[in-house]
Amino acid sequence: MILKENQDLTLYNNYRIEAFCKRAFLPQNEDDFIELYTVHRDSKKIILGGGYNVILSKKYYEEDFLLIGETFAQYKVTGNVIEAEAGIEMKKMSELALAHNLSGLEVFYDIPSSLGGAIVMNAGASGSEIKDHFLRARYLDLDDLKVKEITKDEANFEYRNSFFQKNTNKIVLKVWLELISGDPVLIREKMDDIKTSRWAKQPKDYPNAGSVFKRPEGHYVGTMIEKLGLKGFSVGGAQVSTKHAGFIVNYNNATGEDVLNLIKEIQEKVYQEYNINLEVEQRII
Ligand SMILES: Cc1cc2nc3c(=O)[nH]c(=O)nc-3n(C[C@H](O)[C@H](O)[C@H](O)COP(=O)(O)OP(=O)(O)OC[C@H]3O[C@@H](n4cnc5c(N)ncnc54)[C@H](O)[C@@H]3O)c2cc1C
């Protein structure tokens, strides 16, 4: 287990909001998780995967951070099944699939995420979600510190939601994804096409954490916000992207508070105009 004290979290959150935590733990194997929750059982802990979908609301955290990333990212490919530890990047998973002529993860070539985070969020785009390939997962149950397995039916995947999001006392450790055989030329083409079309629409010039709000049925969040004239609207250093109104960008040294205040303003204006409560997709920490 790697322990870092007074850890700068700027590079662990994609808004690049400056924040520090007293201690950060980077696990290297399953035993490290159990040890952490045994030896340091009394401290509060915050779990981050890639930090691509979080808003850090505080400048300093007394809580311990558990950073599940590249130190916990072993994988194995058997036939058309990839099993991997939760910290592996989804971009790497999509490249691994391509290298084994396996199709299904093309969209994840451009969805920044750890594997664990993708399961928690049921990440996806263009009609494809991680749940489509989920076979099973191993997780640590913090209620009794036992490692357990969960099947697809039990994981209760919904739009940007899962069993793990509703049960934050369970940590995803390892996941098995089932893919289908494919032509590597076509897989590569699909990966590149997806990336090109997403890069044309999404803000890439300023740090952001993807779509801020979940999509309400029958509506497009970006279009609603744009119609309210809010593109470019800012609070402190946080701004509604001028490229895609469904994104908030860190335009100028934004704090977590700036982002949250801007979200509140957008929610109020959208409610007044459309009578719709926008639900925040990003996890506020
Ligand atoms: C430019 C950009 C584009 C994006 N586009 C999309 C998109 O098209 N589709 C989409 O679905 N999302 C998109 N997102 C959001 C983001 O990619 C996903 O939500 C992603 O799955 C988050 O993964 P993460 O590892 O960064 O999780 P984090 O942001 O680190 O964490 C998210 C939540 O999961 C919890 N968590 C993380 N790992 C574990 C674990 N192993 N066990 C238990 N809990 C855990 C955290 O505590 C937190 O509550 C985008 C983000 C960005 C920055």
The ligand as a Gaussian input file, in Angstrom:
#p B3LYP/6-31G(d) Opt

LIG

0 1
 C      -14.535000      14.984000     -20.887000
 C      -15.461000      14.025000     -20.183000
 C      -16.405000      13.338000     -20.908000
 C      -17.269000      12.437000     -20.278000
 N      -18.169000      11.756000     -21.042000
 C      -18.953000      10.834000     -20.446000
 C      -19.846000      10.035000     -21.240000
 O      -19.934000      10.162000     -22.456000
 N      -20.595000       9.103000     -20.608000
 C      -20.513000       8.903000     -19.247000
 O      -21.213000       8.017000     -18.732000
 N      -19.696000       9.649000     -18.477000
 C      -18.904000      10.596000     -19.053000
 N      -18.070000      11.352000     -18.281000
 C      -18.061000      11.151000     -16.830000
 C      -17.037000      10.083000     -16.390000
 O      -16.270000       9.699000     -17.489000
 C      -17.743000       8.833000     -15.825000
 O      -18.672000       9.138000     -14.828000
 C      -16.706000       7.848000     -15.264000
 O      -17.300000       6.570000     -15.193000
 C      -16.158000       8.247000     -13.918000
 O      -15.165000       7.297000     -13.575000
 P      -14.008000       7.631000     -12.549000
 O      -13.163000       6.440000     -12.410000
 O      -13.342000       8.892000     -12.891000
 O      -14.867000       7.787000     -11.204000
 P      -14.723000       8.956000     -10.126000
 O      -15.133000      10.234000     -10.754000
 O      -13.408000       8.882000      -9.475000
 O      -15.829000       8.487000      -9.077000
 C      -17.201000       8.474000      -9.407000
 C      -17.944000       7.823000      -8.243000
 O      -17.603000       6.438000      -8.176000
 C      -17.048000       6.104000      -6.895000
 N      -16.008000       5.097000      -7.174000
 C      -14.957000       5.196000      -8.047000
 N      -14.291000       4.038000      -8.097000
 C      -14.917000       3.184000      -7.245000
 C      -14.706000       1.822000      -6.847000
 N      -13.708000       1.081000      -7.366000
 N      -15.565000       1.267000      -5.960000
 C      -16.593000       1.989000      -5.435000
 N      -16.834000       3.280000      -5.750000
 C      -16.001000       3.866000      -6.639000
 C      -16.525000       7.409000      -6.323000
 O      -16.522000       7.376000      -4.919000
 C      -17.556000       8.404000      -6.880000
 O      -18.731000       8.417000      -6.083000
 C      -17.174000      12.232000     -18.883000
 C      -16.200000      12.922000     -18.149000
 C      -15.347000      13.802000     -18.783000
 C      -14.289000      14.489000     -17.976000

